[in-house]
């Protein structure tokens, strides 16, 4: 599972945008977005950090790095 710190998320629309972007980039991936903590967790067999980061940033958000 990959857990990233993501900035720029402010509402449920942002959560939906990230879920759509990651669903398109990694079909079948389990995506959990925690708006309050500013984190995105992605669980998939083909999870590549670069693919996940690109999809999130392409949706208009900033990946700050790995979250703890």
C-alpha positions, 0 to 999 in steps of 0.5 A, a space after each residue: 500500500 502506498 500512502 502519500 501526503 497530498 495538498 490542495 484538497 479542500 472538499 468532497 469534490 476534490 476527493 472524487 476527482 482524485 478517486 476518478 483520476 486514480 481509478 482511470 490510471 489504475 483500474 481495480 485499485 483500492 483508493 482511500 482519501 482522507 481529506 482531514 489528514 491530507 492523505 491518499 492511500 492506494 492499494 493495488 498489485 500494479 502500484 507504481 509510485 510514479 503512476 500514482 503521483 502523475 495521476 494525482 498531479 494531473 488532477 490538479 493536486 500536489 503530492 508532497 511525498 510519502 505520508 507517515 
